């Protein structure tokens, strides 16, 4: 195999991976948008399903983890909410919206836990 052919094959495989990643993000984004739509109509279980699908499709999609965390929080699944917020921040630690949501979650959750302990 010549160097040029080998280089071409490497380029094609890298281009294919990039294309697959773009397709995955597009599919995940469609799930997120659908989840937002159903959440706005009060269908939180369906929204959770859609956002869980989004992070399965694209595990690097921090906004999907943030939306999932909000939904878990809304449904009282606080451990799952905390994990989803932490994953979102692990992926995108500079995201102000995610950080604010997580800080508010912790403040409310900590205050509720403290009140229960009294």
N, C-alpha and C positions, 0 to 999 in steps of 0.2 A: 504494500500500500504506500503510495507516495505521501510526502508530507502535506502537499496541497489537499489531497483527498481526505486525509486524516483531520486536517484543520477544518475542512468544510463539514465533515461529520460532527465534529465537536460544536461548531457554530450552529448547525441544525438542531442538535440535541439541546443546546442552551436556549435557542429560540423556541423550541417546542415546550420546554419547561416554563419559560416566561409566558407563553401563550396559555398553557394550562392554568398557571397561577392567575392570569387575568380572567379567564373563564370562571375559575373558582370564586374569585372576588365578585364577579358579576352575578353569579348564582347566589352567593351569600347575601349580596346587597338586595337582591329581589326578595329573599326570605325576610330580611330586616324590614324592608318597606312594607311587606304584607303584614308582618308582626305589628308594626306601628299602626297600620290601618285597623286591624282587629282590636288592638289595645284601646284605641280611641273609641271603639264601640263597646268597650267593657268586656271583651272576650279574652281575658287574661290567660286562660289555659292554652288557647290557640296561639296567642302571642308568644308564650313561653316555648311552645313546640316549635314555632317558626324560628325563634332566636337560638334555640338549641341546635336546630338544623344548620343555621348560619355558621355557628362556631364549629360544627362538625365539618362543614364544607371548607371553611377557611379559619383555622385555629389562630390566625394572626390578626383577626378583625376585632380590634379593641372596642369599637362602638357597639358591636353586637354583644360583647360581654357586658358592657355597660347597660344596654337595654335589658338584657337578661337579668342582671342584678336588680334593676328597678322592678321588674316584673316579679321576681322571687320575693323581693321586699314587700311588694303590694299584696302578695299571696301569703305572707307570714312565714316564708321559708328563709329564715334569717341566716342560717349557716350557709345555705347555697348562695344567698345574696352576697355575703361577705367573700366567699370564694370567687364569685364572678367579678366583683369589684377588684379584688386583689389580682386576678388574672388580667383584667383590663389594664390596670396600672403597671403590671409587670411588662406588658406589651408596649404601652404608651405612657411612661411615667410623667411626661410633661403635659399631658392632656388636662387642661384646667377643668373642663366640665366633669370628667370622670373623677378627678380629685375632689371637686366640690361635692358631688353626689356621695362619694365614699365618706367624706368627713361628716356630712349631714347624717348619713346612715349611722355612722359610729356614735355620733353625739346622741341621737335619739335612742339607739339601741342600748348604749351605756346607761342613759338616764332611766330607761324602762327597766333594765336589769337591776339598777341600784334601788329603784322603788320596790321591786319585787323582793329584794333581799331584806327590806325593813320589816 
